[in-house]
Amino acid sequence: MANTYGKIYLQLVFAVKKRESLIKESIREEIQKYMTGVITNKGCKLYAIYINPDHVHMLVCLHPAISVSTLVRDIKSNVSKFINEKRLTSFHFQWQEGYGVFSYSASHVGAVVNYILNQPEHHKKRDFKAEYMDLLQKFGVEYDEQYLFDWILST
């Protein structure tokens, strides 16, 4: 797309179906590398990614020619297919429907990258539900609880 430029920084967050902890540490890096390739092949730039056992955080710079929904759809479908074809989990793998998307200015990129890369430490103090609800509130996102992710009952 000639003469089309932009820097659209987005944090994307989505969860494993039923919030099951299916992404073990032993396969996390392999899945992250594959996910990075999907994002790059869509013309977007990945700044940070961390796949937790039951959810993902990433910071991408979205290419102006692709929509957020198309990018997320392609990431989820390609990565699910990859995980299932390689039998990286003992169960059929799926992502939950929906996702969170939060935009940032260039001045916040460093802080968001650090936040994403420090997910293991962060989740020693707060669970995913509290973290996600805080993001929704921080960004003033109106939502209906019945359409949020399926939460594990112990949270």
URRAWO-V112329 format. One record per pair of residues at least 6 apart in sequence whose C-alpha atoms are under 7 Angstrom apart, sorted by sequence separation. I is the first residue (numbers start at 1). J is the second residue. If there is no record, write none. Layout:
I J
I J
This chain:
39 45
50 56
51 57
83 89
39 46
50 57
49 57
50 58
84 92
49 58
84 93
36 46
48 58
49 59
83 93
48 59
47 59
46 59
47 60
80 93
46 60
80 94
45 60
46 61
44 60
45 61
44 61
45 62
44 62
32 51
44 63
76 95
43 63
129 151
28 51
23 52
24 53
23 53
22 53
23 54
21 53
22 54
21 54
20 54
19 54
39 75
38 75
16 54
15 54
16 55
15 55
35 75
14 55
15 56
14 56
13 56
13 57
35 79
12 57
13 58
11 57
12 58
11 58
12 59
11 59
10 59
11 60
9 59
10 60
9 60
10 61
9 61
8 61
9 62
7 61
8 62
59 113
7 62
6 64
58 116
5 64
57 116
27 88
48 113
47 113
50 116
22 89
49 116
50 117
48 116
49 117
48 117
50 119
17 94
16 94
17 95
18 96
16 95
17 96
15 95
16 96
15 96
14 98
14 99
13 99
14 100
12 99
13 100
12 100
13 101
12 101
11 101
12 102
10 101
11 102
10 102
11 103
10 103
9 103
10 104
9 104
9 105
19 150
18 150
19 151
19 152
